[in-house]
Amino acid sequence: MADESWLSLCTPSNIPMPPLERYIHHLPHHILKKRLGPHELGVGGYIPDHSTLKYRDENEVLALELVRNHTNIPVPDLVYMGADFNVFTRIPGICVNHQEIWDTISPRQREGLQYQIRSYIRQLSHIPSPYPGHVHSPHPSGSIFRPYQLQHCGPFPSTSSLLLHNPHLSPLVSASALPVFAHMDWDLSNIIIAENGDAVVGVVDWERAAWFPDAGRAMHRCAHHWEGWEGLFDTLEFPVGGGGGEGMGETGVVGEVGQLRWWGEAYY
């Protein structure tokens, strides 16, 4: 299908949520994500970061390839890349984008969802970086696409450099913390849950994925807004190096507290 064929399927009736930075069209078997135009505003007058929208779309495609190649995390497949939109397979399930939906998930189910996502965070930490020790995204620019949480978006040759340019993160991130691959936006709206609420069946919106210290724990603390989800990282420990200098020092795999497993120089 060409651009025009895909776009002909897009109507206001298949946009379930007002756009923030993209029109998200829910087609029967696909999701079509189309960027807002340069002069368009999101819902409530939200001003999209138009300068990085295209780059973030490209970063998502690269991140999804890494996740498919290195993990068993359920993610959508890229079906088509258009001039200003991408099409992905649609994962059936519930998207928690309203408090009313989250309220239907029992405490037992919430605990199970957190356990499952923590297992995904551990899997992601195994994905090797082409620049070990550097803080960067898969995108060729290397930028970390979190402009509202970072004063400078990098890339950075080390965690120390990240903190030098973003001193507000110093209370949250140790200079000795080594970057590991991370989703970087574990908002519940990016997690697809089974209809009965018992399991995660998909993880979407990988546009901000990057190699970041503590797997992006600091970003989660800055941005989460769901009661009961703020503790997602509480039982996780992450690899540290020998002083926070440039490049990769001693490396490790994320594990539960008290169960950190180290791997030396190799990732596997």
Backbone bond lengths (Angstrom), bond angles and torsions (degrees), N, CA, C in turn:
res aa  C-N    CA-C-N  psi(-1)  N-CA   C-N-CA  omega(-1)  CA-C   N-CA-C  phi
1 M - - - 1.462 - - 1.525 110.19 -
2 A 1.314 116.36 138.99 1.460 121.69 177.11 1.523 110.16 -87.00
3 D 1.350 116.01 172.16 1.465 120.42 179.74 1.517 111.70 -50.01
4 E 1.335 116.48 -47.82 1.463 120.54 -175.21 1.523 111.76 -62.51
5 S 1.331 116.26 -36.25 1.473 119.69 -179.58 1.520 111.16 -65.92
6 W 1.342 116.48 -43.40 1.459 119.28 178.48 1.533 110.82 -66.12
7 L 1.325 116.05 -46.42 1.465 119.64 -176.03 1.519 111.97 -66.06
8 S 1.325 117.17 -25.17 1.474 119.55 178.14 1.520 111.86 -67.10
9 L 1.350 116.60 -18.37 1.469 120.84 179.05 1.524 112.11 -84.36
10 C 1.325 116.65 -9.59 1.464 121.21 -174.34 1.522 110.67 -89.40
11 T 1.319 115.59 121.58 1.460 121.69 177.82 1.523 108.97 -135.00
12 P 1.327 118.03 159.80 1.473 119.40 176.58 1.517 113.54 -56.56
13 S 1.330 116.62 -26.69 1.467 119.56 -176.84 1.517 113.11 -72.11
14 N 1.341 118.61 -19.60 1.472 118.27 178.84 1.525 112.57 -106.32
15 I 1.341 115.77 24.87 1.464 121.53 169.62 1.529 107.35 -108.82
16 P 1.323 119.09 96.74 1.474 120.49 -174.12 1.520 114.25 -71.05
17 M 1.343 116.95 -23.67 1.460 120.55 -178.38 1.522 109.48 -126.57
18 P 1.340 118.36 142.70 1.470 119.65 175.12 1.519 110.35 -58.58
19 P 1.331 118.00 144.13 1.467 120.01 -175.85 1.515 112.76 -70.90
20 L 1.335 115.25 142.43 1.460 121.64 172.29 1.526 108.96 -99.98
21 E 1.329 115.38 -58.65 1.464 121.29 175.24 1.527 111.93 -126.28
22 R 1.324 115.48 -14.73 1.464 121.29 -179.45 1.517 110.04 -143.02
23 Y 1.322 115.39 152.89 1.460 120.86 166.67 1.523 106.90 -82.68
24 I 1.327 116.96 122.51 1.465 121.80 179.57 1.520 107.73 -106.15
25 H 1.315 116.50 102.30 1.463 121.86 -178.64 1.524 109.91 -93.07
26 H 1.339 115.49 124.21 1.454 121.95 177.58 1.527 108.42 -94.46
27 L 1.329 115.97 99.45 1.453 122.19 175.95 1.532 108.59 -89.78
28 P 1.318 118.67 167.64 1.481 119.31 -175.25 1.528 114.21 -53.32
29 H 1.332 117.83 -41.51 1.465 120.12 -176.84 1.523 112.45 -125.89
30 H 1.321 117.28 6.27 1.459 120.52 -175.10 1.524 110.89 -141.60
31 I 1.331 114.72 160.43 1.456 122.93 170.03 1.532 107.08 -116.57
32 L 1.326 116.60 126.59 1.463 121.37 177.69 1.522 108.08 -111.50
33 K 1.331 115.79 120.43 1.463 121.98 -177.64 1.524 108.45 -110.19
34 K 1.327 116.04 110.40 1.462 121.41 -176.41 1.525 110.09 -113.42
35 R 1.318 116.54 126.93 1.458 121.36 -178.20 1.525 111.35 -66.32
36 L 1.345 115.87 141.92 1.449 119.66 170.95 1.529 109.45 -64.10
37 G 1.316 116.04 149.97 1.447 120.57 179.17 1.516 111.79 -70.13
38 P 1.343 117.02 166.25 1.473 121.87 -175.12 1.519 114.75 -56.23
39 H 1.326 117.58 -26.66 1.459 120.06 -176.91 1.533 112.46 -111.78
40 E 1.330 116.52 10.50 1.458 120.43 179.77 1.525 110.48 -90.95
41 L 1.325 115.28 143.81 1.457 121.98 175.30 1.516 109.80 -105.70
42 G 1.321 115.69 152.93 1.446 120.49 176.00 1.521 111.46 -82.11
43 V 1.319 115.25 -176.42 1.455 121.09 -178.25 1.525 110.29 -57.56
44 G 1.315 116.02 138.91 1.454 121.10 179.35 1.514 114.15 69.72
45 G 1.338 117.47 19.16 1.452 120.73 -179.39 1.518 114.24 80.70
46 Y 1.342 116.62 13.19 1.460 120.70 -180.00 1.527 109.74 -58.97
47 I 1.334 116.67 133.60 1.461 122.04 179.75 1.526 108.86 -96.69
48 P 1.329 118.45 108.01 1.469 120.07 179.54 1.523 111.73 -64.53
49 D 1.308 115.73 154.64 1.456 121.09 173.67 1.536 107.24 -84.06
50 H 1.332 115.29 76.92 1.463 120.34 -174.15 1.527 112.23 -59.79
51 S 1.329 116.92 -28.40 1.462 119.91 -175.63 1.521 112.49 -66.06
52 T 1.339 117.90 -22.48 1.468 120.05 -177.36 1.525 113.50 -117.53
53 L 1.331 119.12 -0.66 1.462 120.52 -175.61 1.528 111.73 -56.74
54 K 1.317 116.97 -48.69 1.463 120.43 -179.70 1.526 110.47 -62.83
55 Y 1.331 116.94 -42.36 1.461 120.35 179.78 1.526 111.16 -63.20
56 R 1.313 116.47 -39.05 1.471 119.89 179.76 1.524 111.44 -66.75
57 D 1.335 116.32 -37.51 1.464 119.17 175.22 1.526 110.21 -61.65
58 E 1.317 116.42 -42.25 1.467 120.60 178.56 1.522 110.73 -66.19
59 N 1.319 116.83 -39.14 1.460 120.78 179.28 1.519 110.83 -63.59
60 E 1.325 117.46 -39.08 1.458 120.65 179.01 1.527 111.06 -61.37
61 V 1.327 116.94 -43.60 1.460 120.50 -179.80 1.525 110.24 -61.66
62 L 1.324 117.32 -43.77 1.463 121.30 179.57 1.526 111.18 -66.52
63 A 1.332 116.62 -40.44 1.466 120.52 179.90 1.525 111.03 -64.98
64 L 1.322 117.24 -42.23 1.464 120.53 -179.90 1.523 111.24 -61.56
65 E 1.305 117.12 -36.88 1.467 120.11 177.90 1.527 110.45 -64.04
66 L 1.329 116.57 -42.12 1.460 120.18 177.57 1.528 111.25 -62.95
67 V 1.317 116.25 -44.87 1.463 120.56 -177.78 1.522 110.80 -64.11
68 R 1.332 117.58 -42.57 1.466 120.19 178.54 1.529 111.81 -64.80
69 N 1.322 116.83 -36.38 1.467 120.50 -176.41 1.520 113.90 -78.09
70 H 1.333 117.72 -22.15 1.468 119.98 -171.28 1.530 114.45 -120.98
71 T 1.319 119.07 -8.13 1.470 120.24 -175.78 1.522 110.10 -138.97
72 N 1.334 115.46 174.16 1.468 120.36 171.03 1.526 111.18 -110.31
73 I 1.335 116.94 23.27 1.459 121.59 177.58 1.525 109.08 -66.90
74 P 1.331 118.80 129.46 1.470 120.14 179.93 1.525 111.26 -72.93
75 V 1.322 116.42 117.82 1.457 122.35 -178.42 1.523 108.73 -133.76
76 P 1.331 117.43 158.31 1.462 119.50 177.52 1.523 111.36 -72.80
77 D 1.321 115.77 155.04 1.456 121.74 175.07 1.530 109.42 -93.75
78 L 1.309 116.21 141.98 1.462 120.84 172.98 1.526 108.03 -75.40
79 V 1.328 115.29 127.27 1.466 121.27 -178.05 1.524 111.32 -104.30
80 Y 1.344 116.41 -38.14 1.468 119.73 -174.85 1.520 109.47 -158.30
81 M 1.331 115.32 141.85 1.461 121.42 174.45 1.526 108.34 -114.57
82 G 1.343 116.33 117.14 1.446 121.29 178.59 1.513 111.64 -99.37
83 A 1.321 115.67 -174.43 1.466 120.49 -177.92 1.522 111.47 -63.36
84 D 1.313 117.37 -40.70 1.467 120.79 179.82 1.520 111.53 -138.81
85 F 1.323 116.38 27.66 1.469 120.19 179.40 1.514 109.73 -155.25
86 N 1.339 115.13 158.07 1.460 122.38 173.55 1.524 108.67 -126.65
87 V 1.321 115.59 149.99 1.463 121.71 178.73 1.521 108.60 -119.24
88 F 1.334 115.57 131.04 1.456 122.17 -179.65 1.522 109.73 -124.76
89 T 1.329 115.97 158.93 1.452 119.26 170.48 1.524 109.42 -64.87
90 R 1.313 115.83 147.72 1.463 121.33 -179.02 1.523 109.28 -95.91
91 I 1.336 116.28 127.30 1.460 121.67 178.50 1.531 108.04 -94.70
92 P 1.327 118.06 116.84 1.473 119.84 179.97 1.520 111.24 -65.05
93 G 1.323 116.11 142.67 1.455 120.99 177.95 1.505 111.40 150.95
94 I 1.334 115.37 -167.19 1.465 122.77 -177.14 1.519 109.04 -104.25
95 C 1.306 115.87 133.71 1.459 121.32 172.54 1.527 108.04 -105.13
96 V 1.320 116.64 122.75 1.463 120.78 -177.43 1.529 109.18 -83.60
97 N 1.319 115.90 85.14 1.462 120.02 -179.95 1.526 112.67 -116.65
98 H 1.329 116.11 9.54 1.465 120.93 175.37 1.524 108.64 -138.98
99 Q 1.320 117.00 145.55 1.454 121.45 178.65 1.530 110.64 -58.81
100 E 1.340 116.58 -34.57 1.462 120.01 -178.80 1.533 111.35 -61.16
101 I 1.331 116.55 -35.14 1.462 119.79 178.28 1.526 110.10 -70.96
102 W 1.335 116.58 -45.01 1.468 120.77 -179.99 1.518 110.76 -60.66
103 D 1.309 117.06 -34.95 1.463 120.82 -179.38 1.526 112.48 -65.37
104 T 1.335 117.86 -21.50 1.466 120.69 179.15 1.529 112.06 -81.79
105 I 1.339 117.10 -10.33 1.468 121.10 -179.73 1.523 108.66 -87.87
106 S 1.318 117.19 121.60 1.465 121.66 -175.58 1.520 110.89 -71.22
107 P 1.350 117.44 160.67 1.478 119.99 175.95 1.522 112.73 -55.56
108 R 1.326 117.65 -39.11 1.470 120.20 178.33 1.520 110.90 -63.49
109 Q 1.331 116.45 -42.79 1.456 119.67 179.03 1.531 111.52 -66.66
110 R 1.322 117.19 -39.68 1.472 120.30 178.34 1.528 110.56 -60.65
111 E 1.324 115.98 -40.75 1.460 119.88 178.99 1.522 110.50 -63.62
112 G 1.345 116.36 -40.89 1.465 119.91 178.64 1.513 112.53 -66.12
113 L 1.336 117.54 -38.03 1.456 121.11 178.34 1.528 110.76 -65.22
114 Q 1.340 116.50 -41.68 1.459 119.76 177.68 1.531 110.65 -62.63
115 Y 1.316 116.68 -42.21 1.466 120.27 179.74 1.524 110.33 -59.90
116 Q 1.327 116.41 -42.13 1.461 120.60 -179.06 1.529 111.40 -67.25
117 I 1.332 116.93 -43.05 1.460 120.03 179.78 1.530 110.58 -66.25
118 R 1.325 117.56 -37.18 1.468 119.14 176.05 1.522 111.42 -60.54
119 S 1.335 116.76 -36.53 1.466 118.99 177.10 1.525 110.26 -65.53
120 Y 1.325 117.35 -33.76 1.466 120.48 177.05 1.529 110.69 -69.48
121 I 1.331 116.53 -39.79 1.469 119.88 177.98 1.526 109.66 -60.12
122 R 1.331 117.52 -39.92 1.456 120.67 178.33 1.525 111.30 -65.38
123 Q 1.338 116.42 -41.89 1.466 118.99 178.14 1.519 111.32 -61.92
124 L 1.314 116.32 -44.06 1.468 120.19 -178.89 1.522 111.18 -60.68
125 S 1.323 116.91 -33.47 1.468 120.18 -177.15 1.522 112.62 -64.62
126 H 1.341 117.56 -16.06 1.466 121.21 178.83 1.529 112.27 -81.97
127 I 1.318 118.64 -14.20 1.461 120.45 -174.58 1.527 109.36 -70.17
128 P 1.315 118.10 119.47 1.469 119.96 -174.67 1.517 112.53 -73.26
129 S 1.309 114.81 146.83 1.455 121.86 175.75 1.526 110.05 -92.37
130 P 1.331 118.08 141.76 1.468 119.41 173.68 1.525 112.03 -69.91
131 Y 1.352 116.32 -14.84 1.461 121.92 178.66 1.527 108.65 -129.71
132 P 1.319 117.92 75.85 1.470 120.65 -174.38 1.519 112.41 -53.03
133 G 1.332 114.57 134.62 1.451 120.99 178.92 1.513 114.45 89.36
134 H 1.344 117.00 -14.10 1.457 120.45 179.86 1.526 110.63 -87.05
135 V 1.324 116.01 150.25 1.460 123.00 175.75 1.520 106.48 -99.49
136 H 1.340 116.13 111.23 1.464 119.02 -172.78 1.522 109.93 -163.40
137 S 1.315 115.55 165.47 1.457 122.15 175.45 1.520 109.99 -99.44
138 P 1.338 118.53 168.90 1.467 120.23 175.13 1.530 112.99 -66.75
139 H 1.334 117.54 -21.35 1.450 121.38 -177.32 1.527 110.73 -61.83
140 P 1.335 118.57 145.47 1.471 120.22 179.95 1.526 114.16 -54.09
141 S 1.340 117.00 -29.02 1.470 119.32 177.70 1.516 112.04 -70.76
142 G 1.344 116.77 -24.48 1.457 121.74 -177.82 1.511 114.64 75.94
143 S 1.321 118.44 -2.79 1.468 121.61 -175.57 1.521 111.98 -62.04
144 I 1.340 115.55 146.71 1.456 122.24 171.63 1.519 106.68 -92.15
145 F 1.317 116.78 115.93 1.458 120.54 -171.35 1.530 111.66 -87.69
146 R 1.334 115.59 63.38 1.463 122.35 173.97 1.528 108.49 -133.65
147 P 1.341 118.47 63.12 1.477 120.57 -172.52 1.514 114.33 -64.65
148 Y 1.344 118.00 -23.69 1.466 119.32 -179.24 1.521 112.56 -83.23
149 Q 1.336 117.36 -14.43 1.462 121.16 177.48 1.531 112.29 -107.68
150 L 1.334 117.49 -13.69 1.459 121.14 -178.10 1.524 110.70 -120.20
151 Q 1.327 115.98 137.82 1.458 120.57 175.15 1.523 110.77 -76.53
152 H 1.329 116.01 -33.72 1.458 122.79 175.33 1.524 107.24 -134.16
153 C 1.330 116.75 136.94 1.458 121.33 -169.04 1.519 114.73 -103.68
154 G 1.325 117.90 6.64 1.452 120.59 171.83 1.525 114.16 73.61
155 P 1.358 115.35 -162.18 1.469 127.87 16.36 1.526 113.01 -76.41
156 F 1.353 114.95 168.69 1.452 121.45 -176.39 1.523 109.71 -127.87
157 P 1.322 118.08 142.00 1.470 120.66 -179.86 1.521 114.06 -74.91
158 S 1.325 117.54 -8.45 1.460 120.45 -178.66 1.522 109.38 -166.72
159 T 1.321 115.60 167.60 1.462 120.15 174.17 1.523 110.82 -63.99
160 S 1.327 117.25 -37.34 1.466 120.23 177.94 1.519 111.09 -59.05
161 S 1.326 116.32 -40.22 1.463 120.38 178.80 1.524 110.79 -66.81
162 L 1.321 117.05 -40.62 1.473 120.75 175.20 1.522 110.49 -55.55
163 L 1.330 116.83 -46.18 1.463 121.31 -177.40 1.526 111.86 -71.82
164 L 1.316 117.11 -32.58 1.461 120.48 177.18 1.522 110.62 -61.39
165 H 1.329 116.71 -39.50 1.462 121.33 -178.09 1.523 112.93 -91.46
166 N 1.328 116.56 -10.19 1.468 121.76 178.28 1.523 108.91 -135.63
167 P 1.324 118.21 66.36 1.469 120.81 -172.71 1.523 113.74 -61.87
168 H 1.339 117.71 -20.30 1.469 119.70 178.88 1.526 112.02 -65.74
169 L 1.362 117.09 -16.31 1.460 120.37 178.73 1.529 112.87 -85.98
170 S 1.323 117.28 -10.32 1.471 120.16 -174.64 1.523 113.75 -56.22
171 P 1.349 119.86 -37.66 1.470 117.73 177.88 1.536 113.28 -69.64
172 L 1.326 117.15 -15.60 1.465 121.04 -174.64 1.519 113.44 -105.90
173 V 1.334 117.93 -22.83 1.467 122.07 -173.52 1.519 109.10 -128.02
174 S 1.330 117.22 129.34 1.464 121.68 175.27 1.526 109.69 -80.39
175 A 1.332 116.54 141.12 1.466 120.64 178.17 1.522 111.61 -63.16
176 S 1.324 117.95 -19.73 1.462 120.82 -179.99 1.532 112.52 -89.27
177 A 1.340 117.73 -3.83 1.467 120.93 -179.84 1.520 109.79 -70.97
178 L 1.329 116.47 130.13 1.465 121.32 -178.87 1.530 110.55 -91.87
179 P 1.318 117.75 142.57 1.466 120.38 179.61 1.529 111.89 -68.45
180 V 1.314 116.00 137.60 1.460 122.68 171.42 1.523 107.59 -130.71
181 F 1.317 115.91 158.54 1.464 119.09 -177.23 1.518 109.90 -69.21
182 A 1.333 115.66 140.31 1.464 120.67 -174.18 1.518 110.69 -150.43
183 H 1.314 115.05 152.62 1.465 121.95 176.38 1.520 110.71 -66.60
184 M 1.322 116.74 -42.19 1.469 125.32 174.71 1.521 114.26 78.48
185 D 1.324 118.51 5.20 1.468 119.90 176.93 1.526 109.31 -157.28
186 W 1.348 114.93 75.11 1.457 119.91 -177.39 1.523 112.23 -85.51
187 D 1.315 117.16 36.04 1.459 119.72 171.28 1.525 108.68 -62.32
188 L 1.321 116.62 145.04 1.459 119.80 -176.70 1.520 112.75 -62.23
189 S 1.324 117.38 -23.65 1.458 119.56 179.24 1.529 111.69 -68.67
190 N 1.329 117.18 -11.91 1.464 121.10 178.85 1.527 112.47 -98.72
191 I 1.328 115.72 8.89 1.460 121.33 -179.09 1.529 108.27 -120.41
192 I 1.333 116.00 127.81 1.464 121.48 177.34 1.526 107.87 -96.32
193 I 1.317 115.42 126.37 1.463 122.23 -175.20 1.521 109.42 -111.81
194 A 1.332 115.81 146.54 1.461 120.68 176.73 1.523 110.53 -58.34
195 E 1.314 116.18 153.80 1.467 121.28 -177.08 1.520 112.55 -55.00
196 N 1.346 116.98 -33.00 1.466 119.38 -179.70 1.526 112.88 -86.08
197 G 1.334 117.26 -0.65 1.461 121.31 176.83 1.512 115.45 78.72
198 D 1.339 117.98 8.42 1.458 120.31 -172.37 1.524 114.93 -90.81
199 A 1.322 118.63 -15.98 1.465 118.98 -173.38 1.521 111.19 -154.16
200 V 1.321 114.46 154.13 1.470 121.17 171.76 1.527 107.74 -81.34
201 V 1.319 117.44 128.72 1.463 121.25 179.99 1.528 111.59 -113.58
202 G 1.329 117.67 -5.39 1.456 119.76 178.44 1.519 111.77 -170.33
203 V 1.324 115.82 150.83 1.457 122.25 174.64 1.528 107.35 -125.92
204 V 1.324 117.38 127.69 1.458 122.12 -173.99 1.533 110.47 -124.47
205 D 1.328 115.00 178.47 1.475 122.91 175.50 1.525 112.25 58.99
206 W 1.326 114.98 70.12 1.463 122.50 -178.57 1.522 112.16 -95.98
207 E 1.314 118.53 18.45 1.463 122.06 -172.77 1.527 113.56 -64.93
208 R 1.329 118.42 -22.57 1.466 121.36 -177.34 1.532 112.50 -103.09
209 A 1.324 117.26 6.38 1.468 121.06 -176.50 1.523 111.24 -57.24
210 A 1.341 115.46 144.00 1.469 120.04 -176.15 1.521 109.47 -166.31
211 W 1.332 115.15 165.53 1.461 121.36 167.21 1.520 106.69 -87.39
212 F 1.331 115.95 116.54 1.460 121.17 -170.53 1.522 108.86 -144.65
213 P 1.347 118.50 144.52 1.468 119.71 179.94 1.525 112.11 -60.20
214 D 1.328 114.70 143.19 1.468 121.67 179.35 1.519 112.38 58.47
215 A 1.335 117.33 25.14 1.466 122.67 177.22 1.526 112.54 56.51
216 G 1.337 116.85 27.93 1.461 120.04 177.78 1.513 114.62 81.80
217 R 1.311 117.66 19.15 1.468 120.91 179.15 1.536 111.45 -53.39
218 A 1.341 116.19 -42.17 1.466 119.77 -178.66 1.521 111.48 -63.19
219 M 1.342 117.53 -37.19 1.461 120.51 178.58 1.524 110.53 -66.17
220 H 1.327 116.36 -37.86 1.465 119.74 178.54 1.524 110.64 -63.92
221 R 1.322 116.09 -41.98 1.470 119.82 -179.60 1.529 111.18 -66.05
222 C 1.342 115.94 -31.68 1.468 119.58 -179.56 1.518 112.23 -75.62
223 A 1.358 117.23 -30.82 1.460 119.45 -164.93 1.528 115.61 -116.49
224 H 1.339 118.89 -16.79 1.473 118.73 -174.88 1.530 110.27 -63.90
225 H 1.333 117.26 150.84 1.463 119.50 176.91 1.521 111.90 -145.58
226 W 1.339 117.38 26.31 1.460 120.68 179.08 1.528 109.06 -115.36
227 E 1.313 115.47 124.63 1.462 120.32 178.31 1.527 109.55 -61.61
228 G 1.320 116.06 131.42 1.449 120.42 -178.88 1.516 113.91 90.12
229 W 1.330 117.03 -6.28 1.462 120.24 -179.90 1.526 111.48 -107.95
230 E 1.338 116.25 -8.86 1.457 120.14 -176.86 1.525 112.09 -67.30
231 G 1.328 117.79 -22.40 1.451 121.26 -177.90 1.517 114.48 -91.92
232 L 1.326 117.89 16.65 1.466 121.47 -176.37 1.523 112.20 -52.49
233 F 1.329 118.44 -39.32 1.460 122.30 -175.07 1.529 113.36 -94.34
234 D 1.324 117.63 1.48 1.459 119.96 -168.52 1.522 114.24 -60.63
235 T 1.304 119.56 -34.22 1.468 121.32 -176.05 1.520 112.51 -99.40
236 L 1.319 118.11 11.96 1.458 121.44 -177.63 1.523 111.60 -105.59
237 E 1.325 116.04 139.75 1.460 122.79 170.84 1.521 107.75 -115.51
238 F 1.330 116.33 156.35 1.449 120.67 -174.28 1.519 110.89 -131.61
239 P 1.351 117.57 159.73 1.465 120.78 -175.55 1.513 112.73 -66.62
240 V 1.324 115.28 147.23 1.461 122.19 177.86 1.520 108.40 -128.47
241 G 1.337 115.36 156.27 1.458 121.17 178.98 1.510 111.30 -108.53
242 G 1.320 114.19 -163.70 1.451 118.41 -172.41 1.508 114.68 -97.88
243 G 1.342 119.34 25.28 1.445 117.37 177.26 1.501 114.39 150.66
244 G 1.329 117.77 -1.54 1.450 120.15 173.14 1.504 114.07 79.51
245 G 1.336 118.40 14.72 1.449 120.33 178.51 1.508 111.42 -77.52
246 E 1.349 115.96 -176.30 1.446 119.89 -178.26 1.520 110.43 -69.59
247 G 1.333 114.33 148.97 1.447 120.78 176.74 1.516 111.87 81.54
248 M 1.323 115.82 175.23 1.449 122.36 -175.36 1.511 110.52 -85.94
249 G 1.321 116.38 124.68 1.446 120.25 173.38 1.510 108.87 -91.69
250 E 1.326 116.80 -138.56 1.458 120.71 173.99 1.514 106.76 -66.91
251 T 1.326 117.04 139.19 1.460 120.42 -173.67 1.514 111.18 -120.34
252 G 1.337 115.15 163.10 1.446 119.33 -179.36 1.495 112.46 -158.34
253 V 1.313 116.26 171.94 1.454 123.14 178.72 1.512 108.52 -107.40
254 V 1.310 116.40 139.20 1.445 120.18 178.56 1.522 110.27 -64.36
255 G 1.315 116.40 141.20 1.456 121.36 176.83 1.511 109.50 -147.17
256 E 1.320 117.33 -176.94 1.445 120.21 175.30 1.533 108.60 -70.73
257 V 1.326 116.32 159.51 1.459 120.46 178.41 1.534 109.00 -54.40
258 G 1.325 115.98 132.23 1.450 120.54 -179.63 1.518 114.11 82.84
259 Q 1.370 117.52 -1.53 1.450 120.06 -177.69 1.528 110.77 -130.48
260 L 1.334 117.14 32.19 1.455 120.89 -179.73 1.523 109.26 -68.99
261 R 1.330 115.84 129.28 1.448 121.09 -177.01 1.524 108.81 -112.44
262 W 1.328 116.37 131.05 1.459 120.96 -174.99 1.508 110.31 -105.24
263 W 1.350 116.25 148.11 1.447 117.97 -175.45 1.529 114.66 -126.42
264 G 1.313 119.69 8.60 1.468 119.91 179.52 1.521 111.84 71.80
265 E 1.340 117.70 -134.47 1.435 120.97 -174.99 1.520 112.65 -90.04
266 A 1.319 118.28 -26.89 1.461 121.10 -175.55 1.524 111.11 -90.76
267 Y 1.320 115.49 153.00 1.452 119.28 179.00 1.514 112.80 -82.35
268 Y 1.313 117.78 -22.66 1.467 119.55 -179.26 1.511 109.03 -131.24
